Amino acid sequence: METLQEFDFVALNFDRDGTLTNPASWTEFKAAAARPGGPTDAIFIAHGFRNDETEARGLYSEFLRTFRRNMAQASVAGALAPRRFLVAGIFWPSKAFRESFGDGGVQSADNDAVQLEFAREQLAELRDLARTPEQERQIAEAMRLLPSLEGNEGAQDEFAALVLSIAEQEGAVLDPSDGFDRIQNTPGSTLLAKLQAPVILPTRRRDPDEGGVLAIDDGSSFGGEGEGQGLRAVFGSIFGRVGQLLNLTSWYVMKTRSGTVGETGVATCVRQLRGERPGLRVHLVGHSLGGRLMAACAKALAQPPVVHVHSLTLLQAAFSHFGLSADNREGTRGFFRDVIEQEVVEGPMVATFSFEDAVVGKAYAIASRLAGDNVQAVGDRHDPFGGIGRNGAQNLTESTEGPLQAVGSAYAFSPRVVHCLDGSGGLITSHGDVENENVTWAFASAVASTP
């Protein structure tokens, strides 16, 4: 069996429908779980939307390396020293979400031809995500319409309807708190008009006494993660706005796919493992859309007969900040509320968030702009459409909020409670900064608190 950072490690590969493509590896995993004197704890860990297999393996390796170091900390060593861990690394077919216009995007405000070509490239990428011949036909028709969009509202309406159809998947249930249904039911010309004004992300939060009002970046920078988060969704022609719409469409496709892999693929494995090895502790960990994948897994485990796991760790998770709530402040139940009500997680739930997460912030700022009536919406914690990885869980009775602690500082984790840990201010400096020792210290503390 492969080892990764001295942990027994098995790679589990799933296709876009949640089908396990290497069943022999799952057989190997179950055999390792059943051996005499074998593991006491199993960790299932999932990567996010932008990782290929090499990047995902790097994420898992670094996360496990710092977790291994934290296991020796005095306050958890007594609980963790007797534990023997078996790790399942989840690999699913994700696709990159463009975080800035410096990583292959367009930086010229005047070069319409370059922006048009970039939009064509994005459409080609969307075509690769098509699941049916009809969806392929729709993207081909969108490509034909693309050059005629300037000043043509009818063409814009048809174009948006065509490209957004790629996010539809037969049998998939969409999360209303992510705003896709509202976006899909809005004319394309209106969507593109909403993107004409700059979408500017806040870079820091003011004092809570000021009502959580946000300090705003001036929007002049287009840096990547950890740099200035100013974001202009339009560069001077319609094709810059089209690029943002296409990028968001890819985001919704990946959200649906991550949910499918979690609920049909990973949940099947966890359910089987818990049935065969009921004494084995199970810990679910997910980064970004891997967090949504694990939330979907836990939601599937809430269906009868309910199967319990021991901890759930969401690292800068990319789903609605109302996803676990009983009410999104508009009377709608959170998409993953079953996880809480059915008490799927017997131990603590940890959700890291950071105001420095430009990726979740960007995606939800654009979604909020398009789905709502407020053209200045930025997807903050007061917004109907915001991400848990940016804002923490909102309107959730079964939650606490506090700072992400430095290594060695004690946590008081409670079972069946979502502990929202704020890494803003340098402890989580970007969407991908989830392998550092402060983050894995929170995970080690959560695992140590499980009996």
Buried (B, 14 or more C-beta within 10 A) or exposed (E): EEEBBEBBBBBBBBBBEBBBEBEEBBEBBBEBBEEEEBBBBBBBBBBBBBBBEEBBBBBBBBBBBBBBBBBEBEBBEEBBEEBEBBBBBBBBBBBBBBBBBEEEBBEEEEBBEBBBEBBBEBBEBBBEBBBEEEBBEBBEBBBEBBEEBEEBBEBBBBBBBBBBBBBBBEEEEBBBBBBBEBBBEBBBBBBBBBBEEBBBBBBEBEEEEEEEEBEBBEBEBBBBBBBBBBBBBBBEBBBBBBBBBBBBBBBBBBBBBBBBBBBBBBBBBBBEBBEEBEEBBBBBBBBBBBBBBBBBBBBBBBBEEEBBBBBBBBBBBBBBBBBBBBBBEEEBBBBBBBBBEBEBBBBBBBBBBBBBBBBBBBBBBBBBBBBBEEEEBBBBBBBBBBBBBBBBBBBBEBBBBEEBBEBEBEBEBBBEBBBBBBBBBEBBBBBBBBBBBBBBBBBBBBBBBBE
